Amino acid sequence: MQIRLSSYGRASSKPSPVNRMMAAFAHDFRDGVDINLGVGYVNEKTIPAGGFDEAMHAVVSDPVKYRQAFNYGGPAGSANLAASLRRFLATAGSARLDAETLARKRLIIGACGATSVLDSIADTLAPGIVVTSDPMYYIYCDALERKGFEVLASPEDREGIELAALERKLSALGERVNDIAFFYVVTVNNPSCTILSNRRRRALYEVAARLSRAQGRCIPIFYDLAYELLLHDPGAKPFASMLPQDDLDIVYEIGTLSKVLAPALRIGYLLGPDGPLMDAMVQRTSDIGFSAPLFVQEMAGYLLDERIADQLRAVNAGYREKALAVRDGIERSLGPLLEDCRGGSAGFYFYLTFRDVETHSRSDFFRFLARATGDERIDGQAEAPPRVIYIPGEYCVHPRGDLAERGRRQLRLSYGFEDTGRILEGLELMRAAAAYARSRAVAVR
């Protein structure tokens, strides 16, 4: 006998490619031996453990301000945290918001980080076409398709989604342009770390606004700011928010504290116009867990008020140092093999495109780094040599999109988690893997 699953349940019963790959590695990953350049964990040294201890004591010692902090919270989020976030958004980061914009926009806290905000968006908006970039945020886009959405991934250039390509894709939809559910863009793209330029984010807003007016309905555009607080390149331009310029109430911004404080806080928020969508989002939070853990929200608010300025400086200084060292390492180890290298100005990813070396999960390059070639000289025996985890480009581009073939020669490399020395070691192993793959290709010919 079989259990009856929903369409989402049936789609989810088969793990995604990234899920399968990371589960296989995590099963026997060897700390200190294997090198994680794949999973986008933050570096443990950036997490202010002492600050968490201080924040917990502050919450415990002030039951008046932090009322019933260890009980259930309200589904819209802690009032203390919301106030702290508003102060933070007015003073910190490059895209600071003015008081008038902050006052007229609603802010709600997700049930479990920015991921829960994204999930709730997919559950509260009617299924349809989601317009995003290619390479795409593969984790969310995979989830959207499991939930019945269609992902329209449009290639990006050095400024983000390329407008001419997007217009061609929208025109090709014909009458189906009326099926667009929303626009979604990560402003420092995951996986490519391409920074969405201010003029491009304005242009994308204008596309969504034009379609909204033509169809007589609001087509939301969600700007995911997950990595904006990690703008560590002093030569990069500050970000500009579209919220102050939004005269149609279609712009929403998704933020998180995971990258600058700690992922385990699971604090994500949504800022945008009040209305039925925000009401539905709050109800969704109530349905799946009442609220994010209240004591964690209160601790996060305390850290924003008392620690965030120093924390931002320290985190960005650390990632800047690593970005420069890793970029040099990429040039030394892989430079002649590469067609393109993006990233290194914000966030903690580089996105590499090889000239003639395939990187997908069935490639000789991948199998060399996974120690799964079948050759004991490479794979080892009792004491296998280090394995290197990365995210193949085939998972980052849409499988039916314009970049599907190019994605077979691409990979995302994270410099967030491992120390610099281990990353440089991983790059040298990638050079060896590329040499192995190229020698195999010659042997086949």
N, C-alpha and C positions, 0 to 999 in steps of 0.2 A: 504493500500500500504506500502511496505517496501523499505528502502533505500538499495542500493547494496553496500556491504562492501567488502574490500579486505580480503584475508585470515587472515592477521594480525588484521584487524578490527574486524572480526568475533571472533577471539580468544580473543581480548581485550574487547569485549563487555560484557564478563563475568569476573567480578573482581576476582583476585587471592585470595586464602585463607587468606594470610597475609593482603591484601588490605581490605577484608571484615572485618576481625577481628579488625584491627586498626581503620577503619572507624566507626565501632560500638562503640568502646571505646571512640574515639575522639568526638563523637557526644555529649556525656554528661559527659566527664571527669571532675572531680571536683578538681581544684587546691587546694593543701593543705589538701585534704582528700584522694583521690585515689593516688596510688603509681605506678609510671611509671618505671618499670624495663625492659621494652620491647623495645620501640623505642630508637634507638641508637643516641639520641641527645647528644651533648657535654654539660658539666656543664656550666651554665651561668657565673659562677665565673671565668672560664678560658678565657673568651672572653675579649680582651683588648679594652673596649669601648673608653677609653681615647685616645688610640692610633689611633682609627679610626677618631676621631675628629681632631687629629694632622695631620693625613695623608691627610684628605680632605682639610684642610687649606694649606698644602704644595702643593697639586696638583693645587688648585685654584690660589695660589700666584705665580706660576712659569709656565706661559703659553708658555714659550720657550721650556723647557724640556718636559712639559706635553701638547703637542700641541693638540688643539681641543679635550680636554679630555671628553667633554660632547657631542661629536658628534659620528658618527659611527666609528668603528675601522676596521682594516684589519682582514681578516679571519684567518690568522696564529697567531694572537695575538699581543699584544703591544711589541714593541722592548724593551722598558724600562723594562717591566716585564720579558721578556725572558732573558735579561742580568742579572737581579736581581736573577732569578731562577738559572742561570748557576753559579753565584757567590755562591749562597746558597748551591747548590749541591756539590760544591768543598770544602766547609768548614764546613757544618753543618750535623748533623745526624751521624749515625754510618757507613753508606755505602757511604762514600765520594768518589767522582769520580775524577780521575786524569785529568789534563788539556788536554792531548792528546785525551782521550776518549770523553770528552765534546766537543772538537773542531770538531770531525768528526761525531758527532751525531746531528740529527735535533731535535729541540724542538718546539712543537706547543701547543697552548692554546685551550682548549675546549670551546664550546659555553656556557655551564652552568655546571661547575663542572666536576668531574671525571665521573659522571653518563653519561654526554653527550659524553664523550670520549668513554665509553663502548658502548653506543648506536650507535655511528658512526662506531665503529669497526664492529658491527653486520650488518650495512647497506652497508659497503664497501667491506666486504669479502664475497665470495660465500658461500651459506649455505652448511653445512656439519656437521660433528661430532665435538663437542667441548669437549676436555679432561680437566677435572677439578677434584677437591677433593670432598670427601663425608665425613662429612657434607660439603655442598656447599654454595656459596654466593647465597642464594635462590632468592633474588630480581632480580639479573642479569640472573640467569639460567632460571627462569620463563619467563623473557622477551625473552631470546634466543629461547626458544621453541615456543613462540608465533610468532616469526619471521621465523620459519621454520627450525631452527637448531635442532640437536639431541644432548642431553647432555649425555656424558659418565662420570659418577661420580665414582671415584675410592677411596676406603676407605683410610683414613690417620691413621698414628700412631703418636707417640710423636714428630716425626721430619717432619711431613707433609705427602704428598701422599706416600703410602707404595709401594716400587718399584716392589716387587714380585707380588702383587695384580694387579698393573698397567700392568705389562707384560702379565699376564694371560688374562686380558681384551683385550689388544691389539691383542694378538694371537687369541682370540675367534672371533675377527672381520673378520678374513680371508681376502678375497679380499676387504672387506669394509674398511680396514685400509687406502685404497687410498682415502676414503671420509673424512678423518680428515681435518677439516678446520683450527683449531688452538688449542693451549694449553692455558689455563687460570688458574692462581693460585694467590690467595691472600696470600702474604708472612706472614702476621699475620692474620690467617684465621678468617673471619667473616662467620660463627658464633662461631667457637670453640676457637678462639684465640690461636690455636696451631701455634708456630713459625716454619716456614719452615727453617730447618737447612741449613747452607751453603753447606754442602756436598750433601744434598738432592736437593737443587735448581740447583746445578751443574749437578747432575744425571738426573734431568728432562730436562735440556738443552740438555744433550747428547742423550736422547731418541728422542727429537724433531729433533736434528741434524741428527741422524741416519736415521730417517724416511724421512727427507728432502733429504738426499743423495740417499737413496734407490729409491725414487720416482722422483728424478730429478726436484724438485720444492721446494720453500721455504715454510715451515710450521711454521708460527710464534708462538712464545711463549711469552705471555704477563704476566709479573709479576706486580701485583697490589700492590703498596706500601702504601696503604691508611693509615695503622696504624704503619708503620715503625718508624715514628718520635716520637711515643709514646712508645719507649722501655725504661721503667722506672725501670726495675729490674737490679740493679748493678751487679748481678751475671750472667746475660745473655750475650752471645757472641755477638759482633758487627756483623752487616749484611755485606755480600759481594755482590756487584753487578755483574751480569753476562755480562753486556755490554762490559767491557774491554776484556773478553775472547771469545766473539762471533766472530768467523771467517767466519760465513755464512750469517751474517746480518739477523738473524731471531729473535733477542731478542728486546723486547720493554718494557719500564717501564712506568707505569701509576702512577701519583702522584697527590696529592691534598693538599690544605691548609686548608681544612675544619676542621680537627681534632685539629690543633694547633693554628689557628687564629679564624676562624668563618665559619660555614657552609654557612651563608648568603652571603659570598663573592662569592661563586660558582666558585672558581678557581680550575680547574683541568688541567693537562698537560700530554702530551705523549712525551717521549724521546726515540729515536731509529734511525735506519738507514734511510737515505733519499731514496726516490724512489716512485713508483706509489702509494703505500698505503698511505704514508704521503700526497702526492698530493691529493688523493681522500678524505682523512680526512679533509684537509683544504677546499676543495670544499663543503663537507658536512656541515661544520660550516657556510660557506657562504650561503648555501641553507636554513638553518634553523634559521638564525638570524644575518647574516653578521659577528658577533663576540660576544664574551662576552662583557658586558657593559664596555666601555673603561675607564671611570673614576674609576670603581672598580678595573680593572686591574692595573691602575696606583697607586691607593692606596695600593694594595697588594704589588707591587714592592717597594714602599716606606717602608712599614712595614718590608719587608724582609731585606732591607738595614739598617734600623735604630732600629728595635725593636726585631728581631727574636731571638737573642741569649738569652736575658733575658726572653722572652716569653717561649721559649722551656724549660728553667730551671724551671720556675714557673709551667708550665702545667704538666711537668713530676713529679715534686715534689708533686703536688696535687694529681695526679692519683696514685702515689706510695703509699701515705698515705691511700688513699681510698681502694686500692687493698688489702693492708695488713689488714685493719679493716674489710673489707667485707669477706675476706678469713677466718678470725677468726670467723666471724658471721655465715658463712656457716657451719663451723665445729661444732659450738655450737648448731645451730638450726637444721641442717639437716645431720650432719656427719654420724650417724649410718644408715641413710636411703639411703646413696649414694653408688653407685658402682664405680663412677669415677667423678673427678672434674678437669677441665682444665681451663687454663687462669690465669690472674693475674700478668703476667710479662710484657706484652705489650698491647696496646689498652685499652679497658675498658669493656671487657666481661668475664664472667665465663660461662662455658658450663657444665651442670650437667647431670649425668646419674643416675637415681634412680634404686634401686634394684628391687622393685616390685610395685612401684607406677606409674600408667600411668598419663601422663601430656597432652595428646592431647586435642583438643578443645571440645571433647565430653565426656571427663573424669570427674569423680567426683572431682578430684583435681582442674581442670580448672573451673568447675562450682562453686565450693566453693569460689575461688578467684574472680570470676566474679559476685558473689552474685546472682547466677542464679540456685540455687538448688531447688527452690520451697518451701523451709522450711523457714518460717518467722523468726525463731530463728537465722538463719544464714544470710539470705538475708536482714533482717531488713524491716522496713516499710517506714515511712516518712523520717527518718534520717538513711539511710542505712549505714552500717559500710564500712570501706575502701575496695576498690577493688584493686587488684594487677595485673598489666599488665606484661606479659612475652611473649617470643616467643617460642611456643611449638616446640619440636624437630621434630615433623612430618613435619613441614614446612621447616626444615633445611637440611633434608636428601632427597636424590632423591626417589620419590615414588616407582620407579621400581628398586631401587638399593639394594645393599647388606645390608644396614643399615635401611631399611624401618621399620622393626619390632622393632629394638632397638630404633629408633627415637620416638616411642610411649612413651618411658620412659625418654625422654630427654627434656631439655629446655635451652634456652639462656637467661642469666641474664645480664643486662647492669648496671654497676655502674657509668656510665658517667653522667647521668642527675641529679638524685636525690641526696640530701645531705646524708651523711653517716647515720645519725640517721634514716632517712626515709627508707633507704635500709635495715637496721637492723630490723626495724619494719616489713618490707615486708617479710623478711626471717622468722620471727616468725609466720607471717600469713601463710607462706608456710608450716611450720611445722604443724600448725593446719589443713591446707587443706590436708596434707598427712595423718594425723590421721583420719580425716573424711573419706577420700577415702578408707583407710584400713578397717575402721569399716564397711563401706558399703560393701566391698568385703567379709568380714566375714559373714555379714548378708545374703548376696546372697547365699553363700555356705551352 
